[in-house]
């Protein structure tokens, strides 16, 4: 498949994920423009950390600038460029799934390097917890791929079924 078509597909997927993430977050900070992380599978070791988990989605052809901060209390603060911040309470089941996934990751092994744009219209979805920061596609944070995707899908403005406004 042509490389340009692949890039467009990835950008579209990232844009959809960003729209979901935008509806359930806190105000973005000045560093949120390029905080994507990769997720990689980790087998057993976990860190002492857990929540809060910060998910940022930036870039892409739609120009995303979204940030979701999920606290241990299940409250998600969602911010999106040009929109007022929204707070919502995450469904207990999704919160447990995310918390369990965060605990499976060795965040000290993830690193702290801020993800950067790799090509034009690169959409960066980054995850940060316990001092680690990486793109969601990093194999080290693989346990977070599905729950973060669900978080981005369900935590919309107005909040969706799994994230009720508070």
MDTraj code that builds the backbone (N, CA, C; nanometers):
import mdtraj as md
import numpy as np

residues = "UNK UNK UNK UNK UNK UNK UNK UNK UNK UNK UNK UNK UNK UNK UNK UNK UNK UNK UNK UNK UNK UNK UNK UNK UNK UNK UNK UNK UNK UNK UNK UNK UNK UNK UNK UNK UNK UNK UNK UNK UNK UNK UNK UNK UNK UNK UNK UNK UNK UNK UNK UNK UNK UNK UNK UNK UNK UNK UNK UNK UNK UNK UNK UNK UNK UNK UNK UNK UNK UNK UNK UNK UNK UNK UNK UNK UNK UNK UNK UNK UNK UNK UNK UNK UNK UNK UNK UNK UNK UNK UNK UNK UNK UNK UNK UNK UNK UNK UNK UNK UNK UNK UNK UNK UNK UNK UNK UNK UNK UNK UNK UNK UNK UNK UNK UNK UNK UNK UNK UNK UNK UNK UNK UNK UNK UNK UNK UNK UNK UNK UNK UNK UNK UNK UNK UNK UNK UNK UNK UNK UNK UNK UNK UNK UNK UNK UNK UNK UNK UNK UNK UNK UNK UNK UNK UNK UNK UNK UNK UNK UNK UNK UNK UNK UNK UNK".split()
xyz = np.array([
    [0.0850, -0.1176, 0.0000],
    [0.0000, 0.0000, 0.0000],
    [0.0892, 0.1234, 0.0000],
    [0.0485, 0.2246, -0.0680],
    [0.1242, 0.3484, -0.0789],
    [0.1412, 0.4112, 0.0596],
    [0.2581, 0.4614, 0.0888],
    [0.2896, 0.5186, 0.2207],
    [0.1993, 0.6363, 0.2552],
    [0.1629, 0.7175, 0.1565],
    [0.0741, 0.8313, 0.1794],
    [-0.0641, 0.7871, 0.2247],
    [-0.1140, 0.6777, 0.1678],
    [-0.2448, 0.6262, 0.2057],
    [-0.2402, 0.5751, 0.3489],
    [-0.1324, 0.5087, 0.3865],
    [-0.1168, 0.4600, 0.5240],
    [-0.1162, 0.5774, 0.6210],
    [-0.0451, 0.6824, 0.5864],
    [-0.0382, 0.8002, 0.6731],
    [-0.1760, 0.8625, 0.6917],
    [-0.2516, 0.8681, 0.5845],
    [-0.3861, 0.9252, 0.5923],
    [-0.4747, 0.8384, 0.6800],
    [-0.4642, 0.7082, 0.6665],
    [-0.5441, 0.6172, 0.7491],
    [-0.5097, 0.6352, 0.8969],
    [-0.3802, 0.6411, 0.9275],
    [-0.3383, 0.6595, 1.0668],
    [-0.3845, 0.7945, 1.1200],
    [-0.3782, 0.8959, 1.0385],
    [-0.4220, 1.0296, 1.0800],
    [-0.5723, 1.0299, 1.1073],
    [-0.6479, 0.9631, 1.0218],
    [-0.7928, 0.9576, 1.0412],
    [-0.8267, 0.8816, 1.1689],
    [-0.7577, 0.7706, 1.1938],
    [-0.7798, 0.6933, 1.3159],
    [-0.7454, 0.7765, 1.4385],
    [-0.6361, 0.8482, 1.4300],
    [-0.5947, 0.9323, 1.5415],
    [-0.6940, 1.0455, 1.5635],
    [-0.7470, 1.1010, 1.4561],
    [-0.8438, 1.2098, 1.4680],
    [-0.9695, 1.1621, 1.5383],
    [-1.0152, 1.0438, 1.5046],
    [-1.1339, 0.9884, 1.5691],
    [-1.1057, 0.9656, 1.7172],
    [-0.9898, 0.9108, 1.7475],
    [-0.9529, 0.8886, 1.8876],
    [-0.9433, 1.0213, 1.9606],
    [-0.8938, 1.1231, 1.8933],
    [-0.8815, 1.2551, 1.9540],
    [-1.0157, 1.3169, 1.9857],
    [-1.1112, 1.2974, 1.8977],
    [-1.2442, 1.3524, 1.9221],
    [-1.3029, 1.2938, 2.0482],
    [-1.2805, 1.1681, 2.0703],
    [-1.3308, 1.1018, 2.1893],
    [-1.2597, 1.1565, 2.3117],
    [-1.1292, 1.1717, 2.3021],
    [-1.0491, 1.2201, 2.4141],
    [-1.0834, 1.3621, 2.4511],
    [-1.1205, 1.4417, 2.3562],
    [-1.1459, 1.5826, 2.3774],
    [-1.2618, 1.6077, 2.4714],
    [-1.3571, 1.5223, 2.4759],
    [-1.4779, 1.5467, 2.5530],
    [-1.4678, 1.5186, 2.7001],
    [-1.3558, 1.4767, 2.7538],
    [-1.3523, 1.4361, 2.8941],
    [-1.2245, 1.4803, 2.9622],
    [-1.1748, 1.6032, 2.9375],
    [-1.0446, 1.6367, 2.9918],
    [-1.0343, 1.7694, 3.0589],
    [-0.9144, 1.7970, 3.1018],
    [-0.8755, 1.9178, 3.1707],
    [-0.8171, 2.0152, 3.0702],
    [-0.7955, 2.1367, 3.1123],
    [-0.7330, 2.2337, 3.0233],
    [-0.5963, 2.1839, 2.9832],
    [-0.5608, 2.1974, 2.8561],
    [-0.4284, 2.1548, 2.8140],
    [-0.3239, 2.2508, 2.8677],
    [-0.2068, 2.1943, 2.9024],
    [-0.0998, 2.2819, 2.9448],
    [-0.0176, 2.3220, 2.8241],
    [0.0814, 2.4061, 2.8468],
    [0.1590, 2.4562, 2.7340],
    [0.2399, 2.3467, 2.6667],
    [0.2559, 2.2318, 2.7313],
    [0.3345, 2.1223, 2.6744],
    [0.2481, 2.0178, 2.6070],
    [0.1174, 2.0381, 2.6018],
    [0.0304, 1.9335, 2.5515],
    [0.0344, 1.9174, 2.4011],
    [0.0971, 2.0052, 2.3292],
    [0.0981, 1.9986, 2.1848],
    [0.1730, 1.8807, 2.1290],
    [0.2628, 1.8219, 2.2052],
    [0.3429, 1.7138, 2.1508],
    [0.3847, 1.6168, 2.2589],
    [0.2852, 1.5597, 2.3279],
    [0.3145, 1.4676, 2.4365],
    [0.2707, 1.3254, 2.4069],
    [0.2772, 1.2773, 2.2850],
    [0.2305, 1.1436, 2.2562],
    [0.3255, 1.0382, 2.3108],
    [0.2707, 0.9231, 2.3367],
    [0.3532, 0.8150, 2.3844],
    [0.3205, 0.6887, 2.3082],
    [0.4083, 0.5976, 2.3153],
    [0.3844, 0.4697, 2.2528],
    [0.3542, 0.3682, 2.3608],
    [0.2831, 0.2625, 2.3231],
    [0.2546, 0.1618, 2.4222],
    [0.3242, 0.0329, 2.3833],
    [0.3765, -0.0316, 2.4838],
    [0.4451, -0.1561, 2.4589],
    [0.3999, -0.2574, 2.5607],
    [0.3933, -0.3833, 2.5220],
    [0.3498, -0.4837, 2.6170],
    [0.4572, -0.5079, 2.7219],
    [0.4122, -0.5131, 2.8453],
    [0.5030, -0.5495, 2.9525],
    [0.4449, -0.6718, 3.0178],
    [0.5284, -0.7594, 3.0594],
    [0.4771, -0.8834, 3.1105],
    [0.4368, -0.8767, 3.2557],
    [0.5290, -0.8580, 3.3473],
    [0.4868, -0.8726, 3.4837],
    [0.5170, -0.7546, 3.5733],
    [0.6310, -0.6920, 3.5589],
    [0.6667, -0.5921, 3.6575],
    [0.5819, -0.4674, 3.6446],
    [0.5457, -0.4145, 3.7590],
    [0.4659, -0.2937, 3.7614],
    [0.5425, -0.1889, 3.8389],
    [0.4956, -0.0675, 3.8288],
    [0.5596, 0.0377, 3.9051],
    [0.4787, 0.0616, 4.0304],
    [0.5325, 0.1408, 4.1178],
    [0.4617, 0.1734, 4.2404],
    [0.3460, 0.2666, 4.2104],
    [0.3459, 0.3232, 4.0916],
    [0.2455, 0.4228, 4.0568],
    [0.1152, 0.3643, 4.0118],
    [0.0428, 0.4453, 3.9486],
    [-0.0891, 0.4148, 3.8975],
    [-0.1419, 0.5446, 3.8445],
    [-0.2607, 0.5771, 3.8871],
    [-0.3207, 0.7024, 3.8448],
    [-0.2636, 0.8153, 3.9301],
    [-0.2595, 0.9366, 3.8803],
    [-0.3266, 0.9869, 3.7611],
    [-0.2584, 0.9433, 3.6310],
    [-0.3402, 0.9324, 3.5297],
    [-0.2962, 0.9016, 3.3949],
    [-0.3325, 1.0218, 3.3083],
    [-0.2363, 1.0679, 3.2317],
    [-0.2615, 1.1784, 3.1400],
    [-0.2508, 1.1272, 2.9978],
    [-0.3529, 1.1549, 2.9190],
    [-0.3555, 1.1165, 2.7783],
    [-0.3664, 1.2460, 2.6975],
    [-0.2756, 1.2636, 2.6031],
    [-0.2826, 1.3811, 2.5152],
    [-0.2924, 1.3336, 2.3716],
    [-0.3653, 1.4096, 2.2946],
    [-0.3762, 1.3834, 2.1513],
    [-0.3507, 1.5157, 2.0818],
    [-0.2469, 1.5176, 2.0000],
    [-0.2104, 1.6412, 1.9322],
    [-0.1802, 1.6140, 1.7853],
    [-0.1948, 1.7180, 1.7058],
    [-0.1582, 1.7103, 1.5652],
    [-0.2631, 1.6448, 1.4797],
    [-0.2162, 1.5761, 1.3776],
    [-0.3056, 1.5161, 1.2807],
    [-0.3573, 1.6215, 1.1848],
    [-0.4215, 1.5783, 1.0790],
    [-0.4702, 1.6749, 0.9809],
    [-0.5806, 1.7627, 1.0379],
    [-0.6445, 1.7189, 1.1472],
    [-0.7501, 1.7988, 1.2104],
    [-0.6940, 1.8963, 1.3129],
    [-0.5653, 1.8872, 1.3425],
    [-0.5028, 1.9781, 1.4376],
    [-0.5489, 1.9587, 1.5808],
    [-0.5531, 1.8361, 1.6263],
    [-0.5978, 1.8071, 1.7617],
    [-0.5078, 1.8707, 1.8668],
    [-0.5688, 1.9051, 1.9774],
    [-0.4967, 1.9524, 2.0951],
    [-0.5845, 1.9184, 2.2149],
    [-0.5890, 1.7899, 2.2494],
    [-0.6765, 1.7395, 2.3543],
    [-0.5937, 1.6850, 2.4695],
    [-0.6533, 1.6917, 2.5884],
    [-0.5851, 1.6403, 2.7068],
    [-0.6901, 1.5837, 2.8018],
    [-0.6649, 1.4606, 2.8488],
    [-0.7503, 1.3972, 2.9485],
    [-0.6617, 1.3586, 3.0657],
    [-0.7015, 1.4022, 3.1839],
    [-0.6294, 1.3639, 3.3055],
    [-0.7277, 1.2842, 3.3896],
    [-0.6936, 1.1584, 3.4130],
    [-0.7798, 1.0681, 3.4895],
    [-0.7200, 1.0469, 3.6268],
    [-0.7938, 1.0856, 3.7306],
    [-0.7475, 1.0707, 3.8678],
    [-0.7901, 0.9377, 3.9277],
    [-0.7280, 0.9020, 4.0397],
    [-0.7588, 0.7774, 4.1082],
    [-0.9038, 0.7733, 4.1560],
    [-0.9660, 0.8890, 4.1726],
    [-1.1054, 0.8957, 4.2153],
    [-1.2037, 0.8708, 4.1010],
    [-1.1513, 0.8502, 3.9792],
    [-1.2367, 0.8224, 3.8643],
    [-1.2863, 0.9467, 3.7930],
    [-1.2422, 1.0629, 3.8373],
    [-1.2820, 1.1870, 3.7724],
    [-1.1839, 1.2160, 3.6585],
    [-1.2391, 1.2371, 3.5420],
    [-1.1582, 1.2705, 3.4246],
    [-1.1803, 1.4176, 3.3917],
    [-1.0703, 1.4881, 3.3762],
    [-1.0753, 1.6278, 3.3351],
    [-1.0341, 1.6313, 3.1889],
    [-1.1224, 1.6845, 3.1054],
    [-1.1000, 1.6818, 2.9617],
    [-1.0952, 1.8239, 2.9082],
    [-0.9929, 1.8515, 2.8296],
    [-0.9856, 1.9821, 2.7650],
    [-0.9588, 1.9619, 2.6169],
    [-1.0109, 2.0570, 2.5415],
    [-0.9985, 2.0522, 2.3966],
    [-0.9815, 2.1951, 2.3488],
    [-0.8990, 2.2134, 2.2500],
    [-0.8762, 2.3474, 2.1948],
    [-1.0089, 2.4135, 2.1595],
    [-1.0271, 2.5355, 2.2095],
    [-1.1445, 2.6131, 2.1763],
    [-1.2699, 2.5770, 2.2527],
    [-1.2611, 2.4833, 2.3469],
    [-1.3781, 2.4398, 2.4231],
    [-1.3509, 2.4581, 2.5718],
    [-1.4580, 2.4752, 2.6487],
    [-1.4446, 2.4810, 2.7932],
    [-1.4096, 2.3420, 2.8451],
    [-1.3275, 2.3355, 2.9492],
    [-1.2933, 2.2050, 3.0083],
    [-1.4187, 2.1370, 3.0643],
    [-1.4162, 2.0052, 3.0631],
    [-1.5275, 1.9247, 3.1116],
    [-1.4728, 1.8249, 3.2122],
    [-1.5532, 1.7987, 3.3159],
    [-1.5163, 1.6951, 3.4129],
    [-1.6268, 1.5903, 3.4125],
    [-1.5851, 1.4642, 3.4189],
    [-1.6832, 1.3570, 3.4237],
    [-1.6303, 1.2430, 3.5101],
    [-1.7235, 1.1641, 3.5622],
    [-1.6867, 1.0476, 3.6434],
    [-1.6915, 0.9250, 3.5533],
    [-1.5796, 0.8555, 3.5476],
    [-1.5675, 0.7377, 3.4631],
    [-1.6435, 0.6200, 3.5234],
    [-1.7043, 0.5408, 3.4383],
    [-1.7699, 0.4179, 3.4786],
    [-1.6719, 0.3320, 3.5583],
    [-1.7179, 0.2697, 3.6670],
    [-1.6304, 0.1917, 3.7557],
    [-1.5581, 0.0790, 3.6807],
    [-1.6262, 0.0142, 3.5888],
    [-1.5636, -0.0945, 3.5131],
    [-1.4491, -0.0459, 3.4256],
    [-1.4706, 0.0655, 3.3545],
    [-1.3652, 0.1201, 3.2694],
    [-1.2501, 0.1729, 3.3541],
    [-1.2828, 0.2356, 3.4675],
    [-1.1781, 0.2846, 3.5582],
    [-1.0908, 0.1695, 3.6063],
    [-1.1521, 0.0588, 3.6441],
    [-1.0770, -0.0583, 3.6899],
    [-0.9887, -0.1128, 3.5788],
    [-1.0421, -0.1205, 3.4580],
    [-0.9647, -0.1703, 3.3440],
    [-0.8429, -0.0818, 3.3180],
    [-0.8627, 0.0492, 3.3220],
    [-0.7516, 0.1424, 3.2989],
    [-0.6503, 0.1335, 3.4120],
    [-0.6984, 0.1312, 3.5361],
    [-0.6085, 0.1232, 3.6518],
    [-0.5246, -0.0039, 3.6459],
    [-0.5874, -0.1164, 3.6155],
    [-0.5143, -0.2432, 3.6049],
    [-0.4093, -0.2374, 3.4945],
    [-0.4449, -0.1767, 3.3816],
    [-0.3503, -0.1651, 3.2701],
    [-0.2312, -0.0769, 3.3087],
    [-0.2586, 0.0351, 3.3755],
    [-0.1510, 0.1261, 3.4174],
    [-0.0543, 0.0538, 3.5104],
    [-0.1083, -0.0288, 3.5984],
    [-0.0247, -0.1006, 3.6959],
    [0.0582, -0.2116, 3.6329],
    [0.0235, -0.2567, 3.5141],
    [0.0996, -0.3610, 3.4443],
    [0.2262, -0.3074, 3.3791],
    [0.2374, -0.1759, 3.3715],
    [0.3468, -0.1137, 3.2967],
    [0.4593, -0.0726, 3.3895],
    [0.5811, -0.1029, 3.3476],
    [0.6994, -0.0576, 3.4202],
    [0.7309, 0.0818, 3.3674],
    [0.6775, 0.1836, 3.4343],
    [0.6891, 0.3210, 3.3865],
    [0.8325, 0.3718, 3.3884],
    [0.9182, 0.3147, 3.4729],
    [1.0584, 0.3575, 3.4719],
    [1.1265, 0.3108, 3.3448],
    [1.0798, 0.2012, 3.2867],
    [1.1350, 0.1488, 3.1619],
    [1.0822, 0.2236, 3.0399],
    [0.9682, 0.2891, 3.0553],
    [0.9049, 0.3613, 2.9447],
    [0.9888, 0.4802, 2.9020],
    [1.0453, 0.5502, 2.9977],
    [1.1234, 0.6689, 2.9665],
    [1.0419, 0.7957, 2.9824],
    [1.1062, 0.9087, 2.9555],
    [1.0419, 1.0381, 2.9753],
    [1.0554, 1.1302, 2.8546],
    [1.1018, 1.0769, 2.7449],
    [1.1216, 1.1597, 2.6263],
    [0.9876, 1.1979, 2.5652],
    [0.9685, 1.3263, 2.5483],
    [0.8452, 1.3771, 2.4899],
    [0.8387, 1.3360, 2.3429],
    [0.7290, 1.2720, 2.3027],
    [0.7153, 1.2324, 2.1620],
    [0.7149, 1.3543, 2.0697],
    [0.7727, 1.3356, 1.9539],
    [0.7790, 1.4437, 1.8559],
    [0.7145, 1.3996, 1.7249],
    [0.6801, 1.4969, 1.6444],
    [0.6181, 1.4714, 1.5146],
    [0.7194, 1.4000, 1.4253],
    [0.6759, 1.2906, 1.3629],
    [0.7640, 1.2121, 1.2770],
    [0.7426, 1.2393, 1.1294],
    [0.6255, 1.2923, 1.0944],
    [0.5936, 1.3232, 0.9549],
    [0.4791, 1.4249, 0.9556],
    [0.4565, 1.4909, 0.8442],
    [0.3479, 1.5896, 0.8386],
    [0.2141, 1.5260, 0.8775],
    [0.1350, 1.5996, 0.9516],
    [0.0038, 1.5549, 0.9974],
    [0.0108, 1.4341, 1.0903],
    [0.1251, 1.4129, 1.1534],
    [0.1391, 1.3046, 1.2509],
    [0.0494, 1.3345, 1.3701],
    [-0.0374, 1.2423, 1.4037],
    [-0.1195, 1.2590, 1.5232],
    [-0.0518, 1.1805, 1.6348],
    [-0.0250, 1.2503, 1.7421],
    [0.0442, 1.1898, 1.8547],
    [-0.0551, 1.1678, 1.9674],
    [-0.0703, 1.0414, 2.0053],
    [-0.1472, 1.0085, 2.1252],
    [-0.0434, 0.9606, 2.2252],
    [-0.0308, 1.0357, 2.3339],
    [0.0705, 1.0063, 2.4346],
    [0.0032, 0.9724, 2.5668],
    [0.0708, 0.8881, 2.6432],
    [0.0241, 0.8530, 2.7767],
    [0.1362, 0.8815, 2.8750],
    [0.0973, 0.9285, 2.9927],
    [0.1949, 0.9593, 3.0963],
    [0.1391, 0.9188, 3.2316],
    [0.2236, 0.8521, 3.3102],
    [0.1880, 0.8136, 3.4469],
    [0.3165, 0.7795, 3.5206],
    [0.3157, 0.7984, 3.6489],
    [0.4282, 0.7588, 3.7343],
    [0.5631, 0.8048, 3.6810],
    [0.5672, 0.9223, 3.6213],
    [0.6922, 0.9780, 3.5714],
    [0.7325, 0.9318, 3.4329],
    [0.6590, 0.8401, 3.3719],
    [0.6893, 0.7929, 3.2370],
    [0.6020, 0.8625, 3.1342],
    [0.6534, 0.8734, 3.0127],
    [0.5815, 0.9395, 2.9035],
    [0.6210, 0.8734, 2.7729],
    [0.5218, 0.8365, 2.6919],
    [0.5511, 0.7745, 2.5633],
    [0.4293, 0.7797, 2.4727],
    [0.4492, 0.7455, 2.3460],
    [0.3388, 0.7324, 2.2509],
    [0.2593, 0.6070, 2.2871],
    [0.1307, 0.6115, 2.2599],
    [0.0441, 0.4976, 2.2881],
    [0.0846, 0.3749, 2.2074],
    [0.1466, 0.3946, 2.0912],
    [0.1844, 0.2783, 2.0106],
    [0.3138, 0.2113, 2.0582],
    [0.3780, 0.2659, 2.1607],
    [0.4984, 0.2042, 2.2173],
    [0.4594, 0.0680, 2.2747],
    [0.5286, -0.0376, 2.2353],
    [0.4949, -0.1719, 2.2856],
    [0.5036, -0.1828, 2.4381],
    [0.5764, -0.0941, 2.5023],
    [0.5897, -0.0998, 2.6479],
    [0.4604, -0.0637, 2.7200],
    [0.3690, 0.0026, 2.6524],
    [0.2419, 0.0400, 2.7148],
    [0.1233, -0.0285, 2.6465],
    [0.1505, -0.1417, 2.5847],
    [0.0464, -0.2146, 2.5117],
    [-0.0803, -0.2403, 2.5941],
    [-0.0690, -0.2692, 2.7246],
    [-0.1920, -0.2929, 2.8015],
    [-0.2885, -0.1738, 2.8002],
    [-0.2405, -0.0545, 2.7675],
    [-0.3252, 0.0644, 2.7679],
    [-0.3952, 0.0918, 2.6348],
    [-0.3561, 0.0256, 2.5285],
    [-0.4094, 0.0583, 2.3961],
    [-0.5620, 0.0502, 2.3930],
    [-0.6180, -0.0606, 2.4314],
    [-0.7630, -0.0774, 2.4251],
    [-0.8363, 0.0128, 2.5235],
    [-0.7957, 0.0149, 2.6531],
    [-0.8699, 0.1017, 2.7452],
    [-0.8578, 0.2511, 2.7135],
    [-0.7428, 0.2960, 2.6664],
    [-0.7291, 0.4373, 2.6309],
    [-0.8133, 0.4680, 2.5074],
    [-0.8174, 0.3775, 2.4129],
    [-0.9027, 0.3969, 2.2958],
    [-1.0490, 0.4065, 2.3382],
    [-1.0897, 0.3214, 2.4325],
    [-1.2268, 0.3256, 2.4818],
    [-1.2514, 0.4566, 2.5575],
    [-1.1537, 0.4986, 2.6373],
    [-1.1654, 0.6255, 2.7085],
    [-1.1872, 0.7396, 2.6099],
    [-1.1076, 0.7414, 2.5040],
    [-1.1206, 0.8475, 2.4046],
    [-1.2536, 0.8416, 2.3311],
    [-1.3066, 0.7232, 2.3158],
    [-1.4340, 0.7067, 2.2459],
    [-1.5520, 0.7449, 2.3348],
    [-1.5470, 0.7082, 2.4614],
    [-1.6606, 0.7259, 2.5513],
    [-1.6636, 0.8605, 2.6232],
    [-1.5495, 0.9203, 2.6427],
    [-1.5428, 1.0450, 2.7185],
    [-1.5568, 1.1637, 2.6248],
    [-1.6722, 1.1766, 2.5655],
    [-1.6960, 1.2821, 2.4669],
    [-1.7726, 1.3981, 2.5291],
    [-1.7746, 1.5113, 2.4600],
    [-1.8499, 1.6271, 2.5063],
    [-1.9802, 1.6310, 2.4294],
    [-2.0959, 1.6290, 2.4896],
    [-2.1100, 1.6036, 2.6321],
    [-2.0651, 1.4624, 2.6644],
    [-2.0315, 1.4374, 2.7906],
    [-1.9806, 1.3051, 2.8266],
    [-2.0717, 1.1932, 2.7771],
    [-2.0092, 1.0802, 2.7447],
    [-2.0814, 0.9654, 2.6926],
    [-2.1319, 0.8734, 2.8027],
    [-2.1728, 0.7532, 2.7636],
    [-2.2326, 0.6578, 2.8557],
    [-2.1393, 0.6185, 2.9691],
    [-2.0101, 0.6106, 2.9413],
    [-1.9159, 0.5628, 3.0420],
    [-1.8428, 0.6748, 3.1151],
    [-1.8837, 0.7975, 3.0930],
    [-1.8222, 0.9113, 3.1614],
    [-1.9308, 1.0166, 3.1826],
    [-1.9906, 1.0156, 3.3012],
    [-2.1029, 1.1036, 3.3338],
    [-2.0531, 1.2363, 3.3889],
    [-2.1125, 1.3449, 3.3438],
    [-2.0735, 1.4797, 3.3875],
    [-2.0851, 1.4936, 3.5387],
    [-1.9886, 1.5661, 3.5959],
    [-1.9929, 1.5961, 3.7399],
    [-1.9911, 1.7458, 3.7601],
])
top = md.Topology()
chain = top.add_chain()
for i, resn in enumerate(residues, 1):
    res = top.add_residue(resn, chain, resSeq=i)
    for name in ("N", "CA", "C"):
        top.add_atom(name, md.element.get_by_symbol(name[0]), res)
traj = md.Trajectory(xyz[None], top)
